[in-house]
Amino acid sequence: MQQHTTVIDKAAMALSGGLMLLGVVVLGLVEILAGKPYSAAPLTNDAGEIIATPMIDPTLRTGLVLAGILVLALYGLYKLVAPMKEGPATTQQDVTAD
């Protein structure tokens, strides 16, 4: 069975992959380049005052990754309900054994 990627296939793969890469890799590199703290939670001192916060909100990064996963889930549902294209009709010939 031969499969060809359609425009919808390519768009879903590009969008979901782009969102997840942006949320994990790109914003992770931005966090590293911004310097410490590398934690997702704000750092506090002994008095409970916030002394440092991450540059990119972890909620934003999580939202981008979840949006990428949602795009993949919607794409999977589309592939389940979309009718399959039939390929060229093949005929079978009966062959007798000698």
HUNOR-V704974 format. One record per residue. N is the residue number from 1. D_LAST is the distance of its C-alpha to the last C-alpha in Angstrom with 2 decimals. Layout:
BEGIN
N;D_LAST
N;D_LAST
END
This chain:
BEGIN
1;30.36
2;33.04
3;36.66
4;39.64
5;43.20
6;45.48
7;49.24
8;49.75
9;47.59
10;49.58
11;52.90
12;52.27
13;51.23
14;54.20
15;56.74
16;55.77
17;55.43
18;58.70
19;60.61
20;59.49
21;60.18
22;63.57
23;64.47
24;63.44
25;63.54
26;65.97
27;68.56
28;68.16
29;69.07
30;71.99
31;73.20
32;73.00
33;74.84
34;77.48
35;78.34
36;79.11
37;78.70
38;74.94
39;74.88
40;73.84
41;77.06
42;80.56
43;82.59
44;85.88
45;88.92
46;90.75
47;92.70
48;89.52
49;90.01
50;86.95
51;87.28
52;83.92
53;81.01
54;77.59
55;77.46
56;74.42
57;74.47
58;71.66
59;71.17
60;70.25
61;67.72
62;66.18
63;66.10
64;64.22
65;61.54
66;61.25
67;61.03
68;58.09
69;56.35
70;57.16
71;55.60
72;52.37
73;52.47
74;53.04
75;50.22
76;47.89
77;49.01
78;48.44
79;44.85
80;44.29
81;45.64
82;44.68
83;41.68
84;38.71
85;37.78
86;34.33
87;32.45
88;30.58
89;28.13
90;24.51
91;21.80
92;18.42
93;15.48
94;12.76
95;9.30
96;6.40
97;3.79
98;0.00
END
